[in-house]
Amino acid sequence: MTETYTPPAVWTWDRENGGQFASTNRPIAGATHDKELPVGKHPFQLYSLATPNGVKITVMLEELLAEGETGAEYDAWLIRIGDGDQFGSGFVEVNPNSKIPALMDRSGETPVRVFESGSILLHLAEKFGKFLGPQEHRAEMLSWLFWQMGSAPYLGGGFGHFYSYAPEKWQYPIDRFAMETKRQLDVLDRHLADNTFMVGDDYTIADMAIWSWYGQLVLGRLYGAAEFLDVESYTHVIRWAKLIDARPAVQRGRMVNRASGDLAMQLHERHDASDFDTQTQDKLQAAE
């Protein structure tokens, strides 16, 4: 029988408790060290990593550029969260919550910081008037965007953590969060049975946000959990995920700030469109 945990009267931080992320997770905010952020030449400066939340933004920026919005040019700087880059003083100035992605909009006279991935998507969409869907469906689009922002902690922080990253496997939290993840997949599957995208036939920032998490999950890219969650049973989600995955801008966006996996898919930093052809890790290593 598993020993029952009795919470103490006052919780205290055990620095060694936390498994893979014990060295970076902590119960206090603020910077741990001084480090200025680099600034490139483009209107948007992105500080990120190609987690699902980071992918949302690089997909959006690449989609804007594909639409001919040259004002959306950006520099993407790699933030290695395992090394604690998000706790540098410069990053904390952009995002006091010390989470990627963080964006500095330098397109105007006064730089504007934008943090939280959903906020960044909405900021860019409103700035360029793109990927918002028709005005009469705006409330529906925003509802799905915020649905994703509310559901991600259950998938990433809940299921993903206990299934893949926790130092021990515990049945209760895995069962609890697997159940919720599958319920959310069912929500999507029922909706997508009657809609090409999340808002009818219009591809929007809601699709980008949800695809980065649930689309990549059913495509087998998150947590090695596709079989465990029986993702093949969500046929409408898979259809939608593959449709978005085939978009060239999405394929480019997935590469930016990626620091693991296939070397050909790793573009650590992005400062020009030509970087996709010359600066991926497979090409850089071959040139050494």
C-alpha positions in Angstrom: 0.0 0.0 0.0 1.3 3.5 -0.9 2.1 5.6 2.1 -0.3 8.5 2.5 1.1 12.0 2.4 0.1 14.3 5.2 0.6 18.0 4.2 2.5 20.0 6.9 0.8 22.9 8.6 3.1 25.3 6.6 4.6 24.3 3.3 8.4 24.8 2.9 10.4 24.6 -0.3 12.5 21.4 -0.8 15.1 22.5 -3.4 15.8 19.0 -4.5 12.1 18.1 -5.0 11.0 18.6 -8.6 12.8 16.0 -10.7 14.1 17.2 -14.1 13.2 20.9 -13.3 14.3 21.0 -9.7 17.2 23.3 -10.6 15.0 26.0 -12.2 11.7 25.8 -10.4 11.3 27.9 -7.3 8.5 29.6 -5.3 9.8 33.1 -5.7 9.9 35.6 -8.6 12.6 38.0 -9.9 16.0 37.7 -11.5 18.7 35.4 -10.2 21.5 37.0 -12.2 22.3 40.0 -14.4 22.2 39.4 -18.1 21.1 41.8 -20.8 19.1 40.5 -23.7 20.5 40.8 -27.2 18.6 43.1 -29.6 18.6 42.6 -33.4 17.6 44.9 -36.3 14.0 43.9 -36.8 10.8 45.4 -35.4 10.1 42.4 -33.2 12.5 40.8 -30.8 11.4 37.3 -29.6 13.0 35.5 -26.7 11.8 32.0 -26.7 12.2 28.2 -27.0 10.3 25.9 -29.3 8.0 24.5 -26.6 4.3 24.5 -27.6 3.9 28.0 -26.2 6.9 29.2 -28.1 5.9 27.6 -31.3 2.6 29.5 -31.3 4.5 32.8 -31.8 7.0 31.7 -34.4 4.2 30.1 -36.4 2.3 33.4 -36.2 5.2 35.5 -37.3 6.0 33.2 -40.2 2.3 33.2 -41.2 2.3 37.0 -41.2 5.5 37.1 -43.3 3.9 34.6 -45.7 1.0 37.0 -46.1 3.4 39.7 -47.2 3.5 41.6 -43.9 7.1 42.7 -44.1 6.7 44.7 -40.9 6.5 41.4 -39.0 10.2 40.7 -39.5 11.7 39.4 -36.4 14.8 38.3 -34.6 14.3 35.1 -32.5 16.7 34.6 -29.7 17.1 31.2 -27.9 16.2 31.1 -24.2 17.5 27.8 -22.7 15.1 27.3 -19.8 17.0 24.3 -18.5 20.0 26.7 -18.0 17.8 29.3 -16.2 18.1 31.9 -19.0 14.5 33.0 -18.1 15.8 34.3 -14.8 18.3 36.7 -16.3 17.6 40.4 -15.4 16.9 41.3 -19.0 14.4 38.6 -19.5 12.6 39.4 -16.3 12.2 43.0 -17.4 10.3 41.7 -20.5 8.4 39.0 -18.6 8.2 39.3 -14.8 6.7 35.8 -14.8 10.0 34.3 -16.2 8.2 32.2 -18.8 8.8 31.9 -22.5 7.8 33.3 -24.9 8.5 37.0 -24.4 8.3 39.7 -27.1 9.5 43.2 -27.4 7.6 45.2 -30.0 10.1 47.8 -31.2 8.0 48.9 -34.3 7.0 52.2 -32.7 8.7 55.1 -31.0 8.5 53.4 -27.6 9.3 49.7 -27.2 6.4 47.6 -25.8 6.8 44.4 -23.9 4.3 41.6 -24.5 4.2 38.4 -22.5 1.9 35.4 -22.3 1.6 33.5 -25.6 -2.1 34.2 -26.0 -1.5 37.9 -25.4 1.3 38.0 -28.0 -0.9 36.2 -30.6 -3.7 38.7 -30.1 -1.3 41.7 -30.1 0.2 40.6 -33.4 -3.2 39.7 -34.9 -4.7 43.1 -34.0 -1.6 45.0 -35.1 -1.6 43.5 -38.6 -5.4 42.8 -38.9 -4.7 39.2 -39.8 -5.9 35.8 -38.5 -8.7 37.2 -36.4 -11.5 35.7 -38.5 -14.6 37.7 -39.5 -15.8 40.2 -37.0 -19.2 38.4 -36.6 -17.2 35.4 -35.3 -14.8 37.3 -33.1 -16.3 36.2 -29.8 -16.2 32.5 -30.9 -12.5 32.9 -31.9 -11.6 34.5 -28.7 -13.5 31.9 -26.7 -11.4 29.1 -28.3 -8.2 31.1 -27.9 -8.8 31.5 -24.2 -10.1 27.9 -23.9 -6.6 26.8 -25.0 -4.9 29.1 -22.5 -7.0 27.7 -19.7 -6.6 24.1 -20.8 -2.8 24.1 -21.3 -1.9 23.7 -17.6 -3.9 20.4 -17.5 -2.1 19.1 -20.6 1.4 20.4 -20.1 1.7 21.1 -16.4 -0.5 18.2 -15.4 -0.4 15.3 -17.8 2.9 16.1 -19.4 4.6 16.6 -16.1 3.4 13.5 -14.3 3.6 11.2 -17.3 7.0 12.3 -18.6 8.9 14.5 -16.2 8.1 13.6 -12.6 10.8 11.8 -10.7 8.4 8.9 -10.0 5.3 7.5 -11.8 2.2 7.9 -9.6 -1.0 6.4 -10.9 -3.5 8.9 -9.4 -2.1 12.1 -11.0 -1.5 10.4 -14.4 -5.0 9.0 -14.4 -6.5 12.3 -13.3 -4.7 14.4 -16.0 -5.0 11.7 -18.7 -8.8 11.8 -18.1 -8.9 15.6 -18.4 -6.6 15.6 -21.5 -8.9 13.0 -23.2 -12.0 15.1 -22.3 -10.4 18.1 -23.9 -9.5 16.1 -27.0 -13.2 15.0 -27.2 -14.3 18.6 -26.9 -12.1 19.4 -29.9 -13.1 16.3 -31.9 -16.8 17.1 -31.5 -16.3 20.7 -32.6 -14.0 19.9 -35.5 -16.5 17.3 -36.8 -18.5 20.3 -38.2 -15.7 22.8 -38.7 -12.7 22.9 -41.0 -10.9 25.1 -38.5 -11.8 26.2 -35.0 -13.9 29.1 -36.4 -15.6 27.5 -39.4 -13.5 27.8 -42.6 -11.3 30.6 -41.2 -7.8 29.8 -40.0 -7.1 32.0 -37.0 -4.8 32.5 -34.0 -7.1 30.1 -32.1 -6.0 27.4 -34.5 -2.3 28.3 -34.0 -2.6 28.3 -30.2 -4.5 25.0 -30.0 -2.5 23.2 -32.7 0.8 23.9 -31.0 -0.5 21.8 -28.0 -3.2 19.4 -29.1 -2.3 19.2 -32.8 1.3 18.2 -32.0 0.0 15.8 -29.3 -2.1 13.8 -31.8 0.8 14.0 -34.3 3.0 12.1 -31.8 5.3 15.0 -30.9 4.5 15.5 -27.2 5.4 13.3 -24.2 5.6 10.1 -26.2 2.0 9.6 -25.2 0.1 9.2 -28.5 -0.6 5.5 -28.0 -1.3 5.8 -24.3 -4.0 8.5 -25.0 -5.3 6.6 -28.0 -5.1 9.7 -30.1 -6.0 7.8 -33.3 -9.6 7.7 -32.1 -9.9 11.5 -32.4 -10.2 11.4 -36.2 -11.4 15.0 -36.7 -8.6 16.4 -34.5 -6.1 14.4 -36.6 -7.6 15.7 -39.9 -7.3 19.3 -38.6 -3.8 18.8 -37.2 -2.5 17.4 -40.5 -4.1 20.2 -42.4 -2.3 22.8 -40.3 0.9 20.9 -40.2 1.2 21.0 -44.0 1.3 24.8 -44.1 4.8 26.0 -45.0 4.8 28.8 -42.4 3.9 26.2 -39.7 6.8 24.0 -40.8 9.2 27.0 -40.6 7.7 28.1 -37.3 8.3 24.7 -35.7 12.0 25.0 -36.4 12.7 28.4 -34.8 14.3 28.3 -31.4 14.3 24.5 -31.4 17.2 23.0 -29.5 16.5 19.3 -29.4 15.5 16.5 -31.7 16.3 16.3 -35.4 19.2 18.6 -36.2 17.7 19.5 -39.5 14.7 20.9 -37.6 16.8 23.0 -35.2 17.2 26.7 -36.0 18.5 28.0 -32.7 18.2 31.7 -33.8 16.3 33.3 -36.6 17.4 36.7 -38.0 16.6 36.3 -41.7 14.5 34.1 -43.9 17.7 32.7 -45.4 18.6 31.2 -42.0 16.2 28.3 -42.7 18.5 27.3 -45.6 21.9 27.9 -44.0 21.7 28.0 -40.2 20.0 24.8 -39.1 22.2 22.6 -36.9 22.7 19.9 -39.4 24.2 22.4 -41.9 26.3 24.1 -39.3 27.8 20.9 -38.0 28.5 19.7 -41.5 30.4 22.9 -42.2 32.6 22.5 -39.1 
